[in-house]
């Protein structure tokens, strides 16, 4: 199978099994765009024509089988994070220590404030 035919087959598979996480609309072939490949993992941008949501979908191929992961990352976020090093144990420990010492309101560090109780 040539590369273009393989790409189209994968996109058809994605379209058949994936709906928009926001509104539930079925994607069409034109809503999916391959934005990167690394070995057996493909990164695709999906755009919902119904609610205009954009998201990232990762598809991993292994011996003829495909497993996809639909994320809430936008294609721009994917580009920003894909070259970053993995989160290390030291990163987790540092974050844990910071959170343990944090005495403020989480609304101060979130983009959207927490709802009033």
C-alpha positions in Angstrom: 0.0 0.0 0.0 1.5 3.4 -1.0 1.8 6.2 1.6 -1.1 8.2 0.4 -3.4 5.2 0.4 -2.3 4.3 3.9 -2.9 7.9 5.1 -6.4 7.9 3.6 -7.2 4.5 5.1 -6.1 5.7 8.5 -8.2 8.9 8.2 -11.3 6.8 7.1 -10.8 4.6 10.2 -10.5 7.7 12.5 -13.7 9.2 10.9 -15.6 6.0 11.4 -14.8 5.7 15.1 -14.3 9.2 16.5 -16.8 11.9 17.4 -16.3 15.5 18.6 -15.8 15.4 22.4 -17.7 18.6 22.8 -20.8 18.2 20.7 -20.7 14.6 19.5 -20.7 15.4 15.8 -19.2 12.8 13.5 -16.1 14.0 11.7 -15.7 13.8 8.0 -12.6 13.0 6.0 -12.0 16.8 5.4 -12.0 17.4 9.2 -8.8 15.4 9.8 -5.3 16.6 8.8 -2.1 14.7 9.5 0.3 17.2 11.2 3.2 14.8 12.1 4.5 11.3 12.2 7.1 9.6 14.3 7.8 5.9 13.7 4.4 4.3 14.3 2.6 7.3 15.9 0.7 9.8 13.8 -0.5 13.2 15.1 -3.6 14.6 13.5 -5.5 17.8 13.9 -9.3 17.3 14.0 -11.7 20.2 13.5 -15.4 20.0 14.2 -17.5 21.7 11.6 -20.5 21.8 14.0 -19.0 23.5 17.1 -15.6 24.7 15.7 -13.6 22.8 18.3 -10.1 21.8 17.3 -8.3 19.0 19.0 -5.3 16.7 18.6 -5.7 13.0 17.9 -2.8 10.6 18.2 -3.0 7.2 16.4 -0.5 4.4 17.1 0.0 1.6 14.7 1.3 -1.8 15.7 1.3 -4.8 13.3 -1.7 -3.7 11.3 -3.8 -2.6 14.3 -4.4 1.0 15.2 -5.2 2.6 18.6 -6.2 6.2 18.7 -6.1 8.8 21.5 -8.3 11.9 21.2 -6.9 14.7 23.4 -7.9 18.2 24.2 -4.6 19.6 23.0 -4.8 22.0 20.1 -2.4 21.6 17.2 -0.5 24.7 18.4 -0.1 23.2 21.9 1.0 19.9 20.3 3.7 21.8 18.4 4.8 23.6 21.6 5.0 20.4 23.7 6.2 17.7 21.2 9.8 18.7 21.3 9.9 19.2 25.1 11.7 16.6 27.2 9.5 14.2 29.1 8.4 15.0 32.7 11.1 13.7 35.0 10.8 12.3 38.5 12.6 15.5 39.7 9.9 17.6 38.0 7.1 15.7 39.8 8.9 16.1 43.2 9.4 19.8 42.6 5.7 20.2 41.7 4.7 18.2 44.7 6.8 20.3 47.0 5.4 23.5 45.5 1.8 22.3 45.9 2.4 21.2 49.5 3.7 24.6 50.4 1.1 26.5 48.5 -1.4 28.3 50.7 -3.3 30.4 48.2 -6.5 30.0 46.3 -6.3 27.9 43.2 -8.3 30.6 41.4 -5.1 32.7 41.5 -3.3 30.2 39.2 -6.1 29.0 37.0 -7.1 30.7 33.7 -10.7 30.5 34.8 -11.6 31.1 38.4 -13.3 28.4 40.4 -17.1 28.8 40.8 -18.3 30.3 44.1 -19.8 27.8 46.5 
